[in-house]
């Protein structure tokens, strides 16, 4: 039985970092070598210490000083900080999974380009909306490559949007729309995020719109169902809720994401999907390293 694991470092002790930590602790292939942030008094560091994980408040400096602590690094800080971290981690030879919308590394969506991403030093997980809707947009384009415009609208609970999300809203929308255009080659794409303050908090809900003439609904349904099945292999709460339907020249598909409830509430599916995708990438890298 395989017992050896690959060590990972997590930079950023907020909600995303803590949820990643729980997922790493459960992994058959990963273990946390260092959980590091900037504030000694942060609740995230206290949480990690209770789990018996090595912690630091020296941020990336801890990894620079003690490179043996990890082979893989999750950067769960913010886009501005990652611009500083990326070249340092590359110099250290770390496989880096960027959780911020920095748009620095290779855009990565496990169900689309995992093999390519494992050859990189730095991969970017785009955004929660990007992980959720880009595979569906790709399915649409595979059936109707002449599609001219795709728009995605993500509704998330206001309570699930922390400081990092709110500080990076502009980067989020731009990176999400850029990702759709890069992966699908659609001429025009738009991304919108809505923070919903409803009580009780809503689940993450996403809508994909596309302008298509005479769509092949049967084939679209088949391709989209296949995408949903593949994503559900690592995002258990991902499900289609509507469509595809077609009216007035517009195709509509809707889905929602229920979080796993590891560190965060189940309504925080927006954080769960991007974290689950990141863990999928890290485990694939670990399996390759361990030759499993």
C-alpha positions in Angstrom: 0.0 0.0 0.0 1.2 3.5 -0.9 2.2 5.4 2.2 4.6 8.1 1.0 3.1 11.5 0.3 4.2 14.7 -1.3 4.5 17.7 1.0 2.7 20.9 0.2 2.9 24.5 1.5 0.0 26.8 1.8 0.5 30.6 1.8 -2.5 32.4 3.1 -4.4 31.5 6.2 -7.8 32.8 5.3 -10.9 30.8 4.4 -9.4 29.4 1.2 -6.2 28.4 2.8 -8.0 26.7 5.7 -10.3 24.8 3.5 -7.4 23.7 1.3 -5.7 22.5 4.5 -8.6 20.3 5.4 -8.7 18.8 1.9 -4.9 18.2 2.0 -5.3 16.4 5.4 -7.8 14.0 3.8 -5.7 13.3 0.7 -4.0 10.0 0.1 -1.2 11.7 -1.8 -0.6 15.0 0.0 0.5 16.2 3.4 1.0 19.8 4.6 4.6 20.7 5.3 3.9 24.3 6.2 0.9 26.6 6.6 2.1 30.2 6.6 0.7 33.7 6.7 1.5 37.1 7.9 -0.4 37.6 11.2 0.6 35.6 14.2 -2.8 36.0 15.8 -4.8 34.9 12.7 -7.6 32.4 13.4 -6.3 30.3 10.5 -2.9 29.7 12.1 -4.7 28.8 15.3 -6.8 26.3 13.4 -3.8 24.7 11.7 -2.0 24.4 15.0 -4.9 22.4 16.5 -4.5 20.0 13.6 -0.9 19.5 14.5 0.4 21.3 11.3 3.7 23.2 11.2 2.8 26.9 11.0 4.6 30.3 10.5 3.7 33.9 10.2 6.7 34.7 8.0 4.6 34.1 4.8 6.7 33.1 1.8 10.0 33.8 3.6 9.5 30.6 5.6 9.6 28.6 2.4 12.5 30.5 1.1 14.5 29.8 4.3 13.4 26.1 4.5 12.9 24.9 1.0 12.6 21.3 2.0 9.2 22.0 3.7 7.3 21.4 0.5 7.4 20.5 -3.2 4.0 22.0 -4.1 2.8 25.5 -3.0 -0.7 26.7 -2.9 -0.8 30.6 -3.0 -4.0 31.6 -1.4 -3.2 35.2 -0.9 -4.2 37.8 -3.5 -3.3 38.8 -7.1 -0.9 41.5 -6.1 1.0 39.3 -3.6 1.2 36.5 -6.1 2.9 38.7 -8.6 5.7 39.0 -6.0 5.6 35.3 -5.0 5.6 33.7 -8.4 9.2 34.4 -9.5 10.5 33.5 -6.0 8.7 30.1 -6.1 9.9 29.4 -9.6 13.5 30.1 -8.5 13.0 27.6 -5.7 11.7 25.0 -8.2 8.2 24.7 -6.6 5.2 23.6 -8.5 2.9 26.5 -7.7 -0.9 26.4 -7.8 -2.2 30.0 -7.8 -5.6 30.5 -6.2 -5.7 34.2 -7.0 -7.0 35.8 -10.2 -3.5 37.1 -11.0 -3.5 35.6 -14.6 0.3 35.0 -14.2 0.6 31.2 -14.6 -1.0 28.9 -17.1 -4.7 28.8 -16.8 -5.8 25.4 -15.5 -9.1 23.6 -15.5 -8.6 19.9 -14.7 -11.2 18.5 -17.0 -9.7 20.5 -19.9 -5.9 20.8 -19.8 -4.5 18.8 -16.8 -1.7 17.1 -18.7 -0.4 20.4 -20.1 -0.5 22.1 -16.7 1.6 19.4 -15.0 4.5 20.5 -17.2 4.4 24.0 -15.9 6.0 25.7 -12.8 3.0 27.9 -12.1 -0.7 27.2 -12.9 -3.6 29.6 -12.2 -7.0 28.3 -11.1 -8.6 31.3 -12.7 -11.7 31.8 -10.5 -14.7 29.9 -9.1 -16.8 31.0 -12.1 -14.1 30.0 -14.5 -13.8 26.5 -13.0 -17.6 26.1 -13.0 -18.6 27.5 -16.4 -15.7 27.3 -18.8 -16.1 23.5 -19.3 -19.7 24.1 -20.2 -18.7 26.9 -22.6 -16.2 24.5 -24.2 -18.9 21.9 -24.6 -21.0 24.5 -26.4 -18.2 25.5 -28.7 -17.4 21.9 -29.5 -20.9 21.6 -31.0 -21.3 25.1 -32.4 -17.8 26.5 -33.1 -19.4 29.5 -34.9 -20.8 30.8 -31.6 -20.0 34.6 -31.4 -20.8 35.4 -27.7 -20.9 33.7 -24.4 -21.9 35.3 -21.1 -21.7 33.8 -17.6 -23.4 35.1 -14.5 -22.4 33.8 -11.1 -24.5 34.4 -8.0 -22.7 33.6 -4.7 -23.7 34.2 -1.1 -22.3 37.5 0.2 -21.2 35.7 3.3 -18.9 33.4 1.2 -17.1 36.4 -0.3 -14.2 37.3 2.0 -11.8 40.2 1.9 -9.7 38.5 -0.8 -12.7 38.0 -3.1 -13.9 41.5 -2.6 -10.5 43.0 -3.2 -10.1 41.1 -6.4 -13.5 41.6 -8.0 -12.1 43.4 -11.0 -9.5 40.8 -11.6 -12.1 38.1 -11.1 -14.4 39.2 -13.9 -11.5 40.0 -16.3 -9.7 36.7 -15.6 -12.9 34.7 -15.9 -13.8 36.2 -19.3 -10.2 35.9 -20.5 -10.2 32.2 -19.6 -13.4 31.6 -21.5 -12.0 33.2 -24.6 -8.7 31.4 -24.3 -10.2 27.9 -23.8 -13.1 28.3 -26.2 -11.8 30.7 -28.9 -15.2 32.5 -28.8 -14.8 36.0 -30.1 -16.5 37.7 -27.2 -17.1 36.7 -23.6 -18.4 38.5 -20.5 -18.4 37.5 -16.9 -20.6 38.9 -14.1 -20.5 38.1 -10.4 -23.3 39.0 -8.0 -22.9 38.9 -4.2 -26.3 38.0 -2.9 -27.0 39.1 0.8 -30.1 36.8 1.2 -30.7 35.0 4.4 -30.3 32.0 4.6 -27.3 32.2 2.3 -27.9 30.9 -1.3 -25.9 28.2 -2.9 -23.5 29.2 -5.7 -25.7 29.4 -8.8 -24.3 30.0 -12.3 -25.9 30.7 -15.7 -24.3 30.4 -19.1 -25.8 32.2 -22.0 -24.8 31.8 -25.6 -25.9 33.4 -28.9 -26.5 30.5 -31.3 -28.6 30.0 -34.4 -30.4 26.6 -34.8 -28.6 24.8 -31.9 -28.4 21.0 -31.8 -30.0 20.6 -28.4 -29.7 16.8 -28.3 -26.0 16.9 -28.9 -25.5 19.8 -26.6 -27.3 18.0 -23.9 -25.0 15.0 -24.3 -21.8 17.0 -24.3 -22.9 19.1 -21.3 -24.0 16.0 -19.3 -20.5 14.5 -20.0 -18.8 17.6 -18.6 -20.9 17.6 -15.5 -20.1 13.9 -14.9 -16.4 14.6 -15.2 -16.4 17.6 -12.9 -18.4 15.7 -10.3 -15.5 13.3 -9.9 -13.7 15.9 -7.8 -16.5 18.4 -7.0 -19.2 16.3 -5.5 -21.8 19.1 -5.1 -21.7 20.2 -8.8 -25.0 19.7 -10.6 -27.0 20.9 -13.6 -30.3 22.6 -12.7 -31.6 23.7 -16.1 -31.1 23.2 -19.8 -29.9 23.5 -22.2 -32.9 25.4 -23.4 -33.3 27.7 -26.4 -35.5 30.7 -26.9 -35.3 34.0 -28.8 -31.8 33.2 -30.2 -30.3 32.5 -26.8 -29.1 29.2 -25.3 -29.3 29.0 -21.5 -27.7 26.5 -19.1 -27.9 26.7 -15.3 -26.1 24.9 -12.5 -25.3 25.1 -8.8 -22.5 24.1 -6.6 -23.0 22.8 -3.0 -19.8 22.9 -1.0 -18.5 19.8 0.8 -18.6 21.5 4.1 -14.9 20.8 5.0 -13.9 24.1 6.7 -16.5 26.3 5.1 -20.4 26.2 5.1 -22.0 24.1 2.3 -23.4 27.3 0.7 -19.8 28.4 -0.1 -19.7 26.2 -3.2 -17.8 29.0 -5.0 -14.8 28.4 -2.8 -15.2 24.6 -2.7 -15.1 24.3 -6.5 -11.9 26.2 -7.0 -10.3 24.5 -4.0 -11.4 21.0 -5.1 -10.0 21.7 -8.6 -6.7 22.8 -7.1 -6.5 19.6 -5.0 -7.2 17.6 -8.1 -4.2 19.2 -9.8 -1.9 18.8 -6.8 -2.8 15.1 -6.4 -2.2 14.5 -10.1 1.3 16.1 -9.7 1.9 14.0 -6.6 0.9 10.8 -8.4 3.2 11.6 -11.2 6.1 12.4 -8.8 5.4 9.2 -6.9 5.0 7.3 -10.1 1.7 5.9 -9.1 
